[in-house]
Amino acid sequence: MVDAAASIESQRTPWPHRRFDRFCTPDRTRRNRPFGRSAYTAGFSTLSVVITSTLRSVLAEPRVPDAPTRVWRDWLIAGAIVIGSVIEMLTRRDVPWPIPTLLASVAVAATVFPRRQHPLAMTIIVLGTVNALSLAVWIVQDQVSGYYSMAFLLVVPYSLYRWGSGREAVAGVGILLAAWSIGITTDPSTIGEAIGGLMVLAMTAATGLVVRYRGSLRQRDRDGVKMREREQLARELHDTVAHHVSAIAIQAQAGQAVAATSPDAAIAALAVIEDAAKQALAEMRAMVGALRGSDAASLTPLEGIDDLRRLASAPGDALCVSIELDGDLDGLGPSVDAAVYRIAQESITNARRHARHATRVTVRVVSRPHEVELTVSDDGTHAHFDAETTAGFGLLGMTERAQLLGGSLSSGPGPSGGWTVEATLPRTRVGA
């Protein structure tokens, strides 16, 4: 009976003991667990590599190139800081140390102008001046400064993350945290207000980063437009040089064939070869610096001034396009001839897309002794048009093409309304 009772009692082992026996038997060793010490070590190692590489890329970030030195907004901000401080000094009776406060506001306003060229230094000067004044008032008079006009100093941390380098941005984190700490020390507030102040600083810095990122994307788009325009010019160079080289090869073969029987014909063939070689070299010099893509060159013949008639509108079109050619337009370089057509084509396309209530587009090409003038004008009304923000970057591409050929291009509202594009190109490439 005793043995039977012991057997029954052994079968009634409590559940926790059974679970312990199940998961901690010698057969299930620690090294068979899915998340052991090695997994945690690998995770921390990967995280450290990611953090290290990110920090290196941030520290290697240079300043934004070609930062504007002084714009009209700087004068507006500086004037608002000084005028706001003067009004605050005159209307508030509880402002301690009004003269030092006014001098501090003038110092803050002066940092607005060089803030793009020296963002970190200006941040240190502004935050150091304001916090030193607040700390002095708090120590001497045990009073909170509370300068409302100093809210304009937020433009300085914005400029730090908009224009500064990666090293300056990292250093700015510590400077902003130190300024925030001094601020909540001299102006005791609730936890919510302290966190709100920190969030304001963080949002200001984040805004600078967002604007910086958008600016870099826009610059990348502009560079892409210029690169595509240069690739197109390189393809045109390929077609032009291929034409001249083919003529050289044919004339050379003909000269060899008639050299023995007709020396005069061979000499004439050599003259043609010389002329074709000069033209090919001139076109190659005209396209020096243009980049060539890896894809095969197009076999389509290059459009030129003779093809402008195809851009004219057909009867019944809503937008009437007229073509006017004036002067001797023969003998233009192939690249200049193609550029006139491309600029006219792009200008007509822009008129169709952006000109409101336009009924007529006039394309006028005038030949001068040393240059060709192209004018494309419409009679519509245009909203604010920016070549850098408009999809396609058409005006930017046309300007790049004209400058590569040694010419110029300008666009804007016409004297009698509408929009006018004016291009001036040399008949032959400058320096060719």
Secondary structure by P-SEA (a helix, b strand, c coil): caaaaaaaaaaaccaaaaaaaaccccccccccccccaaaaaaaaaaaaaaaaaaaaaaaacccccccccccaaaaaaaaaaaaaaaaaaaccccccaaaaaaaaaaaaaaacccccccaaaaaaaaaaaaaaaaaaaaaacccccccccccccaaaaaaaaacccaaaaaaaaaaaaaaaaaaaaaccccaaaaaaaaaaaaaaaaaaaaaaaaaaaaaaaaaaaaaaaaaaaaaaaaaaaaaaaaaaaaaaaaaaaaccccaaaaaaaaaaaaaaaaaaaaaaaaacccccccccccccccccccccccccccccccbbbbbbbccccccccaaaaaaaaaaaaaaaaaaacccccccbbbbbbbbcccbbbbbbbbccccccccccccccaaaaaaaaaaaaacccccccccccccbbbbbbbbcccccc
